[in-house]
């Protein structure tokens, strides 16, 4: 079991996690808690600083306060600007955590610079078809409310192909991760489309 400094957990749960309550439906508190949990599960088998892993996961989407497009860069800035983190971490560690938050984005043009970036990037990818379809619908309704049901479906399928499809930009960093088999299952569903359409109808 991974042990994280309780003082850090107390600060994060009081000051950082509540920020997610103000984000879009796909990036609420349940999302950041999932990324924290999965980050620590991956880190359990690696020689890394578990406190750093926890902080990176907690801050990874805080930059959504300034919109989605640059959220990864803003998350990095928020980490570097947080003086409270200097109670527990060196400047070098803070820079590493900021780099990891900046590198977590699935559509990033370069690989994460450190193992910390790879951990949060992997943990951010919970490949559960129902959850992915639901979050994609939520995002579409939040950002493109003018689209018809058919247009929302087309937008969702385009996103699924671009991100999760066989030529999609999503990359996994740990072959032993459960995400490997989940991604293959999702790709089969995207190819066949029948199950995806059924999930869409249920959630829409």
ChimeraX commands (.cxc) that place a marker at each C-alpha (Angstrom):
marker #1 position 0.00,0.00,0.00 radius 0.5
marker #1 position 1.33,3.44,-0.98 radius 0.5
marker #1 position 1.78,5.87,1.91 radius 0.5
marker #1 position 1.54,9.61,1.21 radius 0.5
marker #1 position 2.44,12.37,3.70 radius 0.5
marker #1 position -0.85,13.07,5.58 radius 0.5
marker #1 position -0.08,16.81,5.74 radius 0.5
marker #1 position 0.09,16.94,1.95 radius 0.5
marker #1 position -3.17,14.98,1.65 radius 0.5
marker #1 position -4.86,17.35,4.12 radius 0.5
marker #1 position -3.76,20.43,2.16 radius 0.5
marker #1 position -4.70,18.96,-1.23 radius 0.5
marker #1 position -8.13,17.78,-0.08 radius 0.5
marker #1 position -8.92,21.17,1.44 radius 0.5
marker #1 position -7.45,23.55,-1.16 radius 0.5
marker #1 position -7.00,21.74,-4.48 radius 0.5
marker #1 position -9.63,19.00,-4.96 radius 0.5
marker #1 position -12.59,21.41,-4.46 radius 0.5
marker #1 position -11.45,23.38,-7.55 radius 0.5
marker #1 position -12.71,20.52,-9.71 radius 0.5
marker #1 position -16.28,21.26,-8.60 radius 0.5
marker #1 position -16.19,24.27,-10.93 radius 0.5
marker #1 position -15.08,22.43,-14.08 radius 0.5
marker #1 position -17.13,20.80,-16.83 radius 0.5
marker #1 position -19.06,17.59,-16.16 radius 0.5
marker #1 position -16.27,15.38,-17.50 radius 0.5
marker #1 position -13.64,16.87,-15.14 radius 0.5
marker #1 position -15.34,16.91,-11.76 radius 0.5
marker #1 position -14.07,15.64,-8.42 radius 0.5
marker #1 position -14.67,11.99,-9.36 radius 0.5
marker #1 position -12.25,12.37,-12.28 radius 0.5
marker #1 position -9.35,13.76,-10.24 radius 0.5
marker #1 position -9.89,11.13,-7.52 radius 0.5
marker #1 position -9.71,8.40,-10.18 radius 0.5
marker #1 position -6.46,9.83,-11.56 radius 0.5
marker #1 position -4.96,10.02,-8.05 radius 0.5
marker #1 position -5.97,6.42,-7.32 radius 0.5
marker #1 position -4.62,5.06,-10.60 radius 0.5
marker #1 position -1.40,7.09,-10.36 radius 0.5
marker #1 position -0.66,5.62,-6.94 radius 0.5
marker #1 position -1.50,2.10,-8.16 radius 0.5
marker #1 position 1.02,2.46,-11.00 radius 0.5
marker #1 position 3.61,4.09,-8.70 radius 0.5
marker #1 position 3.39,1.26,-6.18 radius 0.5
marker #1 position 5.60,-0.88,-8.44 radius 0.5
marker #1 position 8.06,1.87,-9.38 radius 0.5
marker #1 position 11.01,3.58,-7.70 radius 0.5
marker #1 position 9.45,7.04,-7.54 radius 0.5
marker #1 position 8.52,9.61,-4.89 radius 0.5
marker #1 position 4.91,8.77,-3.97 radius 0.5
marker #1 position 4.24,12.26,-2.54 radius 0.5
marker #1 position 5.19,13.78,-5.90 radius 0.5
marker #1 position 2.98,11.30,-7.75 radius 0.5
marker #1 position 0.03,12.26,-5.54 radius 0.5
marker #1 position 0.54,16.01,-6.04 radius 0.5
marker #1 position 0.92,15.73,-9.83 radius 0.5
marker #1 position -2.30,13.75,-10.10 radius 0.5
marker #1 position -4.17,16.21,-7.87 radius 0.5
marker #1 position -3.07,19.28,-9.86 radius 0.5
marker #1 position -3.05,17.79,-13.37 radius 0.5
marker #1 position -6.29,19.46,-14.57 radius 0.5
marker #1 position -6.38,22.53,-12.29 radius 0.5
marker #1 position -5.49,24.64,-15.34 radius 0.5
marker #1 position -9.02,24.12,-16.67 radius 0.5
marker #1 position -9.82,27.29,-14.71 radius 0.5
marker #1 position -8.50,29.12,-17.80 radius 0.5
marker #1 position -10.10,26.84,-20.40 radius 0.5
marker #1 position -9.25,23.52,-22.01 radius 0.5
marker #1 position -6.86,24.54,-24.76 radius 0.5
marker #1 position -3.87,25.47,-22.55 radius 0.5
marker #1 position -5.01,23.72,-19.37 radius 0.5
marker #1 position -1.91,21.52,-19.16 radius 0.5
marker #1 position 0.40,24.55,-19.31 radius 0.5
marker #1 position -1.68,26.46,-16.77 radius 0.5
marker #1 position -1.69,23.43,-14.44 radius 0.5
marker #1 position 2.13,23.50,-14.55 radius 0.5
marker #1 position 2.11,27.22,-13.70 radius 0.5
marker #1 position -0.25,26.63,-10.78 radius 0.5
marker #1 position 2.14,24.02,-9.33 radius 0.5
marker #1 position 5.14,26.33,-9.65 radius 0.5
marker #1 position 3.25,29.25,-8.11 radius 0.5
marker #1 position 1.97,27.34,-5.08 radius 0.5
marker #1 position 4.20,28.40,-2.18 radius 0.5
marker #1 position 2.65,25.79,0.10 radius 0.5
marker #1 position 4.32,23.02,-1.89 radius 0.5
marker #1 position 7.70,24.42,-0.85 radius 0.5
marker #1 position 7.04,23.14,2.66 radius 0.5
marker #1 position 7.51,19.59,1.35 radius 0.5
marker #1 position 9.42,19.75,-1.94 radius 0.5
marker #1 position 12.63,21.21,-3.39 radius 0.5
marker #1 position 12.58,23.57,-6.38 radius 0.5
marker #1 position 13.83,20.72,-8.55 radius 0.5
marker #1 position 10.98,18.47,-7.43 radius 0.5
marker #1 position 8.45,21.24,-8.05 radius 0.5
marker #1 position 9.82,21.73,-11.58 radius 0.5
marker #1 position 9.58,17.98,-12.21 radius 0.5
marker #1 position 5.97,17.96,-11.01 radius 0.5
marker #1 position 5.12,20.96,-13.18 radius 0.5
marker #1 position 6.71,19.28,-16.22 radius 0.5
marker #1 position 4.68,16.12,-15.55 radius 0.5
marker #1 position 1.41,18.06,-15.33 radius 0.5
marker #1 position 2.26,19.87,-18.57 radius 0.5
marker #1 position 3.11,16.59,-20.32 radius 0.5
marker #1 position -0.02,14.64,-19.29 radius 0.5
marker #1 position -2.20,15.72,-22.19 radius 0.5
marker #1 position -3.09,12.84,-24.51 radius 0.5
marker #1 position -2.75,15.03,-27.61 radius 0.5
marker #1 position 0.73,16.26,-26.66 radius 0.5
marker #1 position 3.16,16.20,-29.60 radius 0.5
marker #1 position 6.00,14.79,-27.49 radius 0.5
marker #1 position 6.39,12.00,-24.98 radius 0.5
marker #1 position 6.33,12.91,-21.28 radius 0.5
marker #1 position 9.82,14.03,-20.23 radius 0.5
marker #1 position 9.96,11.94,-17.05 radius 0.5
marker #1 position 8.49,8.81,-15.52 radius 0.5
marker #1 position 6.25,11.10,-13.44 radius 0.5
marker #1 position 4.71,12.48,-16.62 radius 0.5
marker #1 position 4.18,8.97,-17.95 radius 0.5
marker #1 position 2.47,7.90,-14.72 radius 0.5
marker #1 position -0.10,10.71,-14.74 radius 0.5
marker #1 position -0.59,10.41,-18.50 radius 0.5
marker #1 position -1.39,6.73,-18.09 radius 0.5
marker #1 position -3.57,7.27,-15.01 radius 0.5
marker #1 position -5.56,9.96,-16.82 radius 0.5
marker #1 position -6.64,7.38,-19.37 radius 0.5
marker #1 position -9.35,5.33,-17.72 radius 0.5
marker #1 position -10.41,3.24,-20.67 radius 0.5
marker #1 position -13.94,2.21,-19.78 radius 0.5
marker #1 position -16.26,2.44,-22.81 radius 0.5
marker #1 position -19.34,3.56,-20.86 radius 0.5
marker #1 position -17.39,6.23,-18.96 radius 0.5
marker #1 position -15.70,7.50,-22.14 radius 0.5
marker #1 position -18.96,7.69,-24.09 radius 0.5
marker #1 position -20.71,9.41,-21.16 radius 0.5
marker #1 position -17.89,11.97,-20.73 radius 0.5
marker #1 position -17.80,12.64,-24.48 radius 0.5
marker #1 position -21.55,13.26,-24.52 radius 0.5
marker #1 position -21.24,15.53,-21.47 radius 0.5
marker #1 position -18.45,17.50,-23.11 radius 0.5
marker #1 position -20.45,17.83,-26.33 radius 0.5
marker #1 position -23.56,19.07,-24.52 radius 0.5
marker #1 position -21.52,21.51,-22.40 radius 0.5
marker #1 position -19.53,22.98,-25.30 radius 0.5
marker #1 position -21.79,22.44,-28.34 radius 0.5
marker #1 position -25.37,22.64,-27.00 radius 0.5
marker #1 position -26.66,23.77,-30.39 radius 0.5
marker #1 position -25.92,20.39,-32.03 radius 0.5
marker #1 position -28.75,17.95,-32.70 radius 0.5
marker #1 position -28.71,14.42,-31.27 radius 0.5
marker #1 position -27.41,13.05,-34.60 radius 0.5
marker #1 position -24.70,15.71,-34.73 radius 0.5
marker #1 position -23.70,14.95,-31.14 radius 0.5
marker #1 position -23.33,11.29,-32.11 radius 0.5
marker #1 position -21.21,12.16,-35.15 radius 0.5
marker #1 position -19.03,14.46,-33.04 radius 0.5
marker #1 position -18.59,11.71,-30.45 radius 0.5
marker #1 position -17.57,9.11,-33.05 radius 0.5
marker #1 position -15.11,11.51,-34.65 radius 0.5
marker #1 position -13.53,12.14,-31.23 radius 0.5
marker #1 position -13.39,8.40,-30.43 radius 0.5
marker #1 position -11.63,7.64,-33.72 radius 0.5
marker #1 position -9.17,10.54,-33.35 radius 0.5
marker #1 position -8.23,9.69,-29.76 radius 0.5
marker #1 position -8.82,5.97,-29.20 radius 0.5
marker #1 position -8.97,4.51,-32.73 radius 0.5
marker #1 position -6.27,2.28,-34.23 radius 0.5
marker #1 position -4.55,5.35,-35.64 radius 0.5
marker #1 position -5.54,7.58,-32.72 radius 0.5
marker #1 position -3.19,9.81,-30.79 radius 0.5
marker #1 position -3.66,8.16,-27.38 radius 0.5
marker #1 position -0.51,6.41,-26.16 radius 0.5
marker #1 position -0.04,4.05,-23.23 radius 0.5
marker #1 position 3.26,3.95,-21.33 radius 0.5
marker #1 position 3.06,0.84,-19.16 radius 0.5
marker #1 position 2.40,-2.41,-21.10 radius 0.5
marker #1 position 1.44,-4.26,-17.92 radius 0.5
marker #1 position -1.32,-1.73,-17.27 radius 0.5
marker #1 position -4.93,-2.97,-17.44 radius 0.5
marker #1 position -5.45,-0.13,-19.92 radius 0.5
marker #1 position -3.75,-2.18,-22.66 radius 0.5
marker #1 position -6.51,-4.79,-22.89 radius 0.5
marker #1 position -9.20,-2.16,-22.26 radius 0.5
marker #1 position -7.97,-0.10,-25.21 radius 0.5
marker #1 position -8.09,-3.09,-27.55 radius 0.5
marker #1 position -11.65,-3.84,-26.41 radius 0.5
marker #1 position -12.68,-0.22,-27.00 radius 0.5
marker #1 position -11.10,-0.24,-30.46 radius 0.5
marker #1 position -13.14,-3.30,-31.39 radius 0.5
marker #1 position -16.28,-1.49,-30.25 radius 0.5
marker #1 position -15.39,1.62,-32.25 radius 0.5
marker #1 position -14.79,-0.51,-35.34 radius 0.5
marker #1 position -18.12,-2.32,-34.99 radius 0.5
marker #1 position -20.08,0.70,-33.62 radius 0.5
marker #1 position -23.15,-1.34,-32.54 radius 0.5
marker #1 position -22.36,-1.36,-28.79 radius 0.5
marker #1 position -21.17,2.25,-28.87 radius 0.5
marker #1 position -24.51,3.32,-30.39 radius 0.5
marker #1 position -26.40,1.41,-27.69 radius 0.5
marker #1 position -24.41,3.15,-24.90 radius 0.5
marker #1 position -24.97,6.53,-26.58 radius 0.5
marker #1 position -28.75,5.94,-26.69 radius 0.5
marker #1 position -28.81,4.99,-23.00 radius 0.5
marker #1 position -26.88,8.04,-21.80 radius 0.5
marker #1 position -28.08,10.75,-24.16 radius 0.5
marker link #1:1,2 radius 0.2
marker link #1:2,3 radius 0.2
marker link #1:3,4 radius 0.2
marker link #1:4,5 radius 0.2
marker link #1:5,6 radius 0.2
marker link #1:6,7 radius 0.2
marker link #1:7,8 radius 0.2
marker link #1:8,9 radius 0.2
marker link #1:9,10 radius 0.2
marker link #1:10,11 radius 0.2
marker link #1:11,12 radius 0.2
marker link #1:12,13 radius 0.2
marker link #1:13,14 radius 0.2
marker link #1:14,15 radius 0.2
marker link #1:15,16 radius 0.2
marker link #1:16,17 radius 0.2
marker link #1:17,18 radius 0.2
marker link #1:18,19 radius 0.2
marker link #1:19,20 radius 0.2
marker link #1:20,21 radius 0.2
marker link #1:21,22 radius 0.2
marker link #1:22,23 radius 0.2
marker link #1:23,24 radius 0.2
marker link #1:24,25 radius 0.2
marker link #1:25,26 radius 0.2
marker link #1:26,27 radius 0.2
marker link #1:27,28 radius 0.2
marker link #1:28,29 radius 0.2
marker link #1:29,30 radius 0.2
marker link #1:30,31 radius 0.2
marker link #1:31,32 radius 0.2
marker link #1:32,33 radius 0.2
marker link #1:33,34 radius 0.2
marker link #1:34,35 radius 0.2
marker link #1:35,36 radius 0.2
marker link #1:36,37 radius 0.2
marker link #1:37,38 radius 0.2
marker link #1:38,39 radius 0.2
marker link #1:39,40 radius 0.2
marker link #1:40,41 radius 0.2
marker link #1:41,42 radius 0.2
marker link #1:42,43 radius 0.2
marker link #1:43,44 radius 0.2
marker link #1:44,45 radius 0.2
marker link #1:45,46 radius 0.2
marker link #1:46,47 radius 0.2
marker link #1:47,48 radius 0.2
marker link #1:48,49 radius 0.2
marker link #1:49,50 radius 0.2
marker link #1:50,51 radius 0.2
marker link #1:51,52 radius 0.2
marker link #1:52,53 radius 0.2
marker link #1:53,54 radius 0.2
marker link #1:54,55 radius 0.2
marker link #1:55,56 radius 0.2
marker link #1:56,57 radius 0.2
marker link #1:57,58 radius 0.2
marker link #1:58,59 radius 0.2
marker link #1:59,60 radius 0.2
marker link #1:60,61 radius 0.2
marker link #1:61,62 radius 0.2
marker link #1:62,63 radius 0.2
marker link #1:63,64 radius 0.2
marker link #1:64,65 radius 0.2
marker link #1:65,66 radius 0.2
marker link #1:66,67 radius 0.2
marker link #1:67,68 radius 0.2
marker link #1:68,69 radius 0.2
marker link #1:69,70 radius 0.2
marker link #1:70,71 radius 0.2
marker link #1:71,72 radius 0.2
marker link #1:72,73 radius 0.2
marker link #1:73,74 radius 0.2
marker link #1:74,75 radius 0.2
marker link #1:75,76 radius 0.2
marker link #1:76,77 radius 0.2
marker link #1:77,78 radius 0.2
marker link #1:78,79 radius 0.2
marker link #1:79,80 radius 0.2
marker link #1:80,81 radius 0.2
marker link #1:81,82 radius 0.2
marker link #1:82,83 radius 0.2
marker link #1:83,84 radius 0.2
marker link #1:84,85 radius 0.2
marker link #1:85,86 radius 0.2
marker link #1:86,87 radius 0.2
marker link #1:87,88 radius 0.2
marker link #1:88,89 radius 0.2
marker link #1:89,90 radius 0.2
marker link #1:90,91 radius 0.2
marker link #1:91,92 radius 0.2
marker link #1:92,93 radius 0.2
marker link #1:93,94 radius 0.2
marker link #1:94,95 radius 0.2
marker link #1:95,96 radius 0.2
marker link #1:96,97 radius 0.2
marker link #1:97,98 radius 0.2
marker link #1:98,99 radius 0.2
marker link #1:99,100 radius 0.2
marker link #1:100,101 radius 0.2
marker link #1:101,102 radius 0.2
marker link #1:102,103 radius 0.2
marker link #1:103,104 radius 0.2
marker link #1:104,105 radius 0.2
marker link #1:105,106 radius 0.2
marker link #1:106,107 radius 0.2
marker link #1:107,108 radius 0.2
marker link #1:108,109 radius 0.2
marker link #1:109,110 radius 0.2
marker link #1:110,111 radius 0.2
marker link #1:111,112 radius 0.2
marker link #1:112,113 radius 0.2
marker link #1:113,114 radius 0.2
marker link #1:114,115 radius 0.2
marker link #1:115,116 radius 0.2
marker link #1:116,117 radius 0.2
marker link #1:117,118 radius 0.2
marker link #1:118,119 radius 0.2
marker link #1:119,120 radius 0.2
marker link #1:120,121 radius 0.2
marker link #1:121,122 radius 0.2
marker link #1:122,123 radius 0.2
marker link #1:123,124 radius 0.2
marker link #1:124,125 radius 0.2
marker link #1:125,126 radius 0.2
marker link #1:126,127 radius 0.2
marker link #1:127,128 radius 0.2
marker link #1:128,129 radius 0.2
marker link #1:129,130 radius 0.2
marker link #1:130,131 radius 0.2
marker link #1:131,132 radius 0.2
marker link #1:132,133 radius 0.2
marker link #1:133,134 radius 0.2
marker link #1:134,135 radius 0.2
marker link #1:135,136 radius 0.2
marker link #1:136,137 radius 0.2
marker link #1:137,138 radius 0.2
marker link #1:138,139 radius 0.2
marker link #1:139,140 radius 0.2
marker link #1:140,141 radius 0.2
marker link #1:141,142 radius 0.2
marker link #1:142,143 radius 0.2
marker link #1:143,144 radius 0.2
marker link #1:144,145 radius 0.2
marker link #1:145,146 radius 0.2
marker link #1:146,147 radius 0.2
marker link #1:147,148 radius 0.2
marker link #1:148,149 radius 0.2
marker link #1:149,150 radius 0.2
marker link #1:150,151 radius 0.2
marker link #1:151,152 radius 0.2
marker link #1:152,153 radius 0.2
marker link #1:153,154 radius 0.2
marker link #1:154,155 radius 0.2
marker link #1:155,156 radius 0.2
marker link #1:156,157 radius 0.2
marker link #1:157,158 radius 0.2
marker link #1:158,159 radius 0.2
marker link #1:159,160 radius 0.2
marker link #1:160,161 radius 0.2
marker link #1:161,162 radius 0.2
marker link #1:162,163 radius 0.2
marker link #1:163,164 radius 0.2
marker link #1:164,165 radius 0.2
marker link #1:165,166 radius 0.2
marker link #1:166,167 radius 0.2
marker link #1:167,168 radius 0.2
marker link #1:168,169 radius 0.2
marker link #1:169,170 radius 0.2
marker link #1:170,171 radius 0.2
marker link #1:171,172 radius 0.2
marker link #1:172,173 radius 0.2
marker link #1:173,174 radius 0.2
marker link #1:174,175 radius 0.2
marker link #1:175,176 radius 0.2
marker link #1:176,177 radius 0.2
marker link #1:177,178 radius 0.2
marker link #1:178,179 radius 0.2
marker link #1:179,180 radius 0.2
marker link #1:180,181 radius 0.2
marker link #1:181,182 radius 0.2
marker link #1:182,183 radius 0.2
marker link #1:183,184 radius 0.2
marker link #1:184,185 radius 0.2
marker link #1:185,186 radius 0.2
marker link #1:186,187 radius 0.2
marker link #1:187,188 radius 0.2
marker link #1:188,189 radius 0.2
marker link #1:189,190 radius 0.2
marker link #1:190,191 radius 0.2
marker link #1:191,192 radius 0.2
marker link #1:192,193 radius 0.2
marker link #1:193,194 radius 0.2
marker link #1:194,195 radius 0.2
marker link #1:195,196 radius 0.2
marker link #1:196,197 radius 0.2
marker link #1:197,198 radius 0.2
marker link #1:198,199 radius 0.2
marker link #1:199,200 radius 0.2
marker link #1:200,201 radius 0.2
marker link #1:201,202 radius 0.2
marker link #1:202,203 radius 0.2
marker link #1:203,204 radius 0.2
view
